[in-house]
Amino acid sequence: MRAILCHAYGLPDQLRIEDIPDPVPGKGQVLIAVEACGLGFVDGLLVQGKYQVKDPLPFVPGGEMAGRVLAVGEGVSPDLVGKRVAGLGKGGLAEKAVLPAAACAVLPDVFDSAAAASALINYCTAVYGFEDCGKVRPGETVLVLGASGGVGMAAIDVARGFGATVIAAASTEDKRAACLARGAAHAVDYTQPDWRKTLEGLVGGKGVDLVYDPVSGPWSETAFRCLAPGGRHLVIGFASGEIARLPLNLALLKRASLVGVDWGGHVRAHVDEGRRLTARLIELVEQGRISPRPDSLHPLADAPGVLGDLLNRRAVGKPVIQPSI
Ligand SMILES: NC(=O)c1ccc[n+]([C@@H]2O[C@H](COP(=O)([O-])OP(=O)(O)OC[C@H]3O[C@@H](n4cnc5c(N)ncnc54)[C@H](OP(=O)(O)O)[C@@H]3O)[C@@H](O)[C@H]2O)c1
């Protein structure tokens, strides 16, 4: 089968397509024909060996995938063969991959494979972040930083699905237009020095109820200062490469909370939570409250370039690779 191989940690342009043997499903695993593999900023860090955990070399990148079950390993019901499933594992940038059966969710017809592969991480993070950690309520106002990124676009859709009004912060006109098209009510250019004033103008001096922050850096403190009393600032990630520091008196003055949202850590610590959040994601899709979709589709050969775009702030939204193309 064709696969993208990482032989040495480094920039994504070192990655190449190779022919390698098909994987064989072991005990408790399924073999899938990968129809779609979602990519994110983290995949760009993984191929450079810069993520919190390192995959041993050589490895096939891509952890978020969906496809049809071709075969099952020992201990897995053969009823799964032929079903379309989505799950998190390793080696998604390949025509075939093995996944732990326990990590697979069977997809309903309304949830196509590309949409599912675009949603597993970013949408589950947003559902966990807004519903469980941030306790968002209908009618609240949410500010999403880095809103045109994969994590940000999912946050716009999920916050809207929970009845919130979304203000998207993004760096370029094109990115802001993409956020508005995805359902944000307003978009601000947070690269402008006076962006706080623009934001306050939009909320009529009331402040925002929640901040969804996958960027950090100098933007975090400004965003925290824009919280309404009782507001919640959800710490999601550090795409700017800089970890913000916050004067704690701000939390007291605003009666506001800083809430860490580590979806990956949460589901590793509580295995059942991974299944519950994926089931919740599918339920929200079936109810029509959220509409995950890839923002761009690419053949396997484009994967290195897509990872480079993610690392260099050029990507808009969530890219999905279709390995059979
Ligand atoms: N907590 C969790 O459970 C969880 C789950 C998934 C991902 N994450 C984290 O969320 C963050 C975003 O992931 P993502 O996949 O959405 O990434 P992405 O698609 O690349 O989006 C990140 C956004 O951050 C902004 N940005 C500002 N400075 C940047 C810089 N120096 N380099 C790159 N982007 C910069 C960009 O928007 P502008 O150009 O508009 O500024 C970009 O659209 C990552 O740190 C990731 O590790 C956390």
The ligand as a Tripos MOL2 file, in Angstrom:
@<TRIPOS>MOLECULE
LIG
   48    52     1     0     0
SMALL
NO_CHARGES

@<TRIPOS>ATOM
      1 N1         -6.5790   21.3300   24.3640 N.am      1 LIG1
      2 C1         -6.8590   20.3890   23.5020 C.2       1 LIG1
      3 O1         -7.4480   19.3740   23.8620 O.2       1 LIG1
      4 C2         -6.4270   20.5640   22.0650 C.ar      1 LIG1
      5 C3         -6.9680   19.7550   21.0500 C.ar      1 LIG1
      6 C4         -6.5710   19.9860   19.7280 C.ar      1 LIG1
      7 C5         -5.6300   20.9760   19.4450 C.ar      1 LIG1
      8 N2         -5.0980   21.7310   20.4620 N.ar      1 LIG1
      9 C6         -4.1290   22.8130   20.2030 C.3       1 LIG1
     10 O2         -4.8060   23.8720   19.5380 O.3       1 LIG1
     11 C7         -3.8430   24.6650   18.8190 C.3       1 LIG1
     12 C8         -4.3870   24.9790   17.4380 C.3       1 LIG1
     13 O3         -4.4470   23.8040   16.6410 O.3       1 LIG1
     14 P1         -5.0450   23.8490   15.1480 P.3       1 LIG1
     15 O4         -4.9530   22.4620   14.6200 O.co2     1 LIG1
     16 O5         -6.3220   24.5900   15.0980 O.co2     1 LIG1
     17 O6         -3.9710   24.7280   14.4060 O.3       1 LIG1
     18 P2         -4.1920   25.6630   13.1190 P.3       1 LIG1
     19 O7         -5.2600   25.1010   12.2580 O.co2     1 LIG1
     20 O8         -2.8390   25.8700   12.5590 O.co2     1 LIG1
     21 O9         -4.7310   27.0390   13.7490 O.3       1 LIG1
     22 C9         -4.0050   27.8040   14.6830 C.3       1 LIG1
     23 C10        -4.3110   29.2770   14.4650 C.3       1 LIG1
     24 O10        -3.4790   30.0010   15.3660 O.3       1 LIG1
     25 C11        -3.1610   31.2700   14.8000 C.3       1 LIG1
     26 N3         -1.7270   31.5640   15.0000 N.ar      1 LIG1
     27 C12        -1.2430   32.6510   15.6420 C.ar      1 LIG1
     28 N4          0.0710   32.6370   15.6640 N.ar      1 LIG1
     29 C13         0.4750   31.5250   15.0110 C.ar      1 LIG1
     30 C14         1.7540   30.9740   14.6840 C.ar      1 LIG1
     31 N5          2.8810   31.5840   15.0760 N.pl3     1 LIG1
     32 N6          1.7870   29.8140   13.9900 N.ar      1 LIG1
     33 C15         0.6570   29.1850   13.6200 C.ar      1 LIG1
     34 N7         -0.5850   29.6770   13.9130 N.ar      1 LIG1
     35 C16        -0.6760   30.8380   14.5910 C.ar      1 LIG1
     36 C17        -3.4800   31.1930   13.2990 C.3       1 LIG1
     37 O11        -4.5500   32.1000   13.0280 O.3       1 LIG1
     38 P3         -4.2730   33.6400   12.6500 P.3       1 LIG1
     39 O12        -3.3360   33.6660   11.4680 O.co2     1 LIG1
     40 O13        -5.6190   34.1460   12.3480 O.co2     1 LIG1
     41 O14        -3.6390   34.2540   13.8740 O.co2     1 LIG1
     42 C18        -3.9670   29.7710   13.0740 C.3       1 LIG1
     43 O15        -5.1160   29.7350   12.2480 O.3       1 LIG1
     44 C19        -2.5400   23.8550   18.8140 C.3       1 LIG1
     45 O16        -1.6740   24.4360   19.7700 O.3       1 LIG1
     46 C20        -2.9780   22.4770   19.2630 C.3       1 LIG1
     47 O17        -1.9320   21.8020   19.9330 O.3       1 LIG1
     48 C21        -5.4970   21.5360   21.7520 C.ar      1 LIG1
@<TRIPOS>BOND
     1     1     2 1
     2     2     3 2
     3     2     4 1
     4     4     5 ar
     5     4    48 ar
     6     5     6 ar
     7     6     7 ar
     8     7     8 ar
     9     8     9 1
    10     8    48 ar
    11     9    10 1
    12     9    46 1
    13    10    11 1
    14    11    12 1
    15    11    44 1
    16    12    13 1
    17    13    14 1
    18    14    15 2
    19    14    16 1
    20    14    17 1
    21    17    18 1
    22    18    19 2
    23    18    20 1
    24    18    21 1
    25    21    22 1
    26    22    23 1
    27    23    24 1
    28    23    42 1
    29    24    25 1
    30    25    26 1
    31    25    36 1
    32    26    27 ar
    33    26    35 ar
    34    27    28 ar
    35    28    29 ar
    36    29    30 ar
    37    29    35 ar
    38    30    31 1
    39    30    32 ar
    40    32    33 ar
    41    33    34 ar
    42    34    35 ar
    43    36    37 1
    44    36    42 1
    45    37    38 1
    46    38    39 2
    47    38    40 1
    48    38    41 1
    49    42    43 1
    50    44    45 1
    51    44    46 1
    52    46    47 1
@<TRIPOS>SUBSTRUCTURE
     1 LIG1         1 GROUP 0 **** ****
